[in-house]
Amino acid sequence: MMSNAVLSKLVVLALFFNIQSAELPQTDSKAELNRQLMANVQKTVAETIAPTVTINATSQQEGGFFLLRFTNLLADDKLVIEHNIFSDTENKVYYQNGTAYAVIPLDYHTIPGKYPLTVKLQRMGKSFPLFQQTLSVTGREYEMQHLQVNQSTVDSTRSDEAYAEYHKKFMPVRLKSDNQQYWEGRFIQPVEGHQTTDYGAKRKVNGSLTSYRHNGVDFGAATGTPIYASNHGKVAFAEKLKLTGNTIVIDHGLGFFTYYLHCDQLFAKQGERVIKGQKIATVGTTGFSTGPHLHFTASYHLKNINPYKIMEWNGDWQN
Ligand SMILES: [Zn+2]
């Protein structure tokens, strides 16, 4: 005989796995139905453990991110994250020994509103609803910036060739992240300096509105000012590009990246492990740039999040 405690746990699991009575054999006897239900539940979940889900918040501003962490997974479990906040990027899930990590990043294109989130668990050839939550995304205002740029700089750094190089070399770097959390604690501001352009700013260059938005934060500082790694990671890219000048990308693992653009000198090499606060470059004005500054971007794969949001975060999955 099963104890009441075990029975009630199985009933909870039955509800959890949303087992429909319609799937059970028809019977007139309520007791028999209960017996069969329990047998069915036992068979289905006897050797399984219900995964637990944590989410860092149910409301976030554009540029922020939702963090999902799952524990007690079985080796072959797969999670499917469904929402319509965006549809141009897959919802990646990182798996590590019974724990899984997923992030829903928000950028300046995210439309404020309420979004249903559903997480499905695929286990033993079946799909179960595991977690449902309505997520709220709040909006914010963005500045409009007017830039006057020397036409020869525009021509040499924002040419078709420069964009082609950027898309060929820089974009693929962001698709693949190590399945290992390198970062620890907060991400630090990588340079001492004052903000000159905020995340998401709209820009007019020589009077014409650009189609792109400012995907990071600019910090003005003198040429040669040290630039430090915002957190532990692995250098995923360290090269000169026409558009972004001397550029470093750090993979912090599990999909998070930071980017350091327009540098003067680079001190870190591709593939190298770096620690938080390590000097990786100096401020410069290489590429499409009107004066010495660091352009600092943070992303979850292809989605450029607000760098201040990653710097406000304590680095924990449950924060
Ligand atoms: Zn910038």
Boltz pocket constraint, residues with backbone or C-beta under 6 A from the ligand:
constraints:
  - pocket:
      binder: B
      contacts: [[A, 197], [A, 214], [A, 216], [A, 217], [A, 218], [A, 294], [A, 295], [A, 296]]
      max_distance: 6.0
